[in-house]
Amino acid sequence: MKQEPKDNIVVTIADESHLGYVDIILETIADSAAKRGTGIARRSPEYIAEKIKKEGKAIIALDGDKFAGFCYIESWANKQFVANSGLIVVEEYRGLGVAKRIKAKAFELSKKKFPGAKIIGLTTSAAVMKINTELGYRPVTFAELTDDEAFWLGCKGCVNYDILLRTNRRYCLCTGMLYDPNASPKKAAKKKLGVVQKIKKNKK
């Protein structure tokens, strides 16, 4: 049975005051990866702290002072692509809509920090795929994702990295997903309206 969201869970952009949560963030990522047996790349404490403290590229969910979930964003290919990565929710908070709120916050932060960039994702989670679809992502081949080597090296900490190497980066157990702001329904409708108005103007 679906649980009701807890009103006291706050989802916000992480800052220096949240550095004390780095260890539990990493523990939750490792625990989730071990239980699923698939695809969450491991990160160092320094990497997560950098996202929180210096770059303002992390989202954290808290139930009072209690850690509930996390996600961070990263840019690739000279900021042409952005990835929302490392989405985790503590087990007791799953099924409460926390992941959706974190993902939506990360999505908005990505668009604000990197306007015009394509937002990409790799996931094995059906729940994340559903959230991504609702946000406007679509499934794509790996070839449509960035060719930035640094992005793909980020998969090195995943237990399935050997599959990615063996297939020459054509596929893995993850599904590639892409949000293209220039192909969004609103953009497309606006562009179509502009064309129609131009045609009407030329007929006059």
C-alpha positions, 0 to 999 in steps of 0.5 A, a space after each residue: 500500500 502506498 504511504 503518504 508523504 511526510 510533511 516534515 521532510 525537507 528537500 533542499 540544495 545542500 551547503 556547507 552546513 550539511 558536510 556532516 552527512 557525507 559519511 552516511 551518504 556514502 554508506 547509503 550509496 554502498 548499501 543500496 548498491 550491494 542490495 541491488 547488485 547493480 549500478 551505483 558508481 562509488 564516490 570518494 568523501 572528497 568528491 561528495 564534499 566538493 559537490 556540497 561545499 564548493 559547487 552547490 551541486 547537491 540536493 539533500 533530504 532531511 527529516 529534521 536532522 535525520 538523513 533521508 536522501 541525496 542526489 548530485 549534479 555534474 556537467 560534461 562536454 563543456 557544460 553541454 550535458 548535465 547528469 543527475 547522479 547518485 540518487 539515493 533514499 534511505 530505506 525507511 523513507 522509500 515509497 513516500 515520494 522522497 525520490 521524486 522530490 529530490 529528482 525534481 529539485 535536482 532537475 530544476 537546479 540543473 536547468 538553472 545552473 546550466 540553461 540550454 544543456 541536455 540532461 542525461 542519466 543512466 539508471 537500472 531503477 524502474 522507479 527512477 525511469 518513471 520519474 525521469 519520464 514524468 520530467 520529460 526524459 526519453 530513453 536513448 542509445 548510449 551513442 546519444 549521450 555525451 562522448 566526454 571520456 570523463 563521464 564514462 570514467 565515472 562508471 568505473 566504480 560500478 560493479 557492471 563496468 566490465 560490461 560497458 568495456 566489453 561492449 565498447 560503450 554501446 550498452 550496459 545494464 543501465 538505461 540511458 535517458 535524455 532530456 533535451 530542452 530544445 525538444 521539450 513540448 513547450 519549446 516545440 509548441 513555441 517554435 511551431 507558433 512562431 512558424 505559423 505567425 511567420 507564415 501568416 505575416 508573409 501572406 499579408 
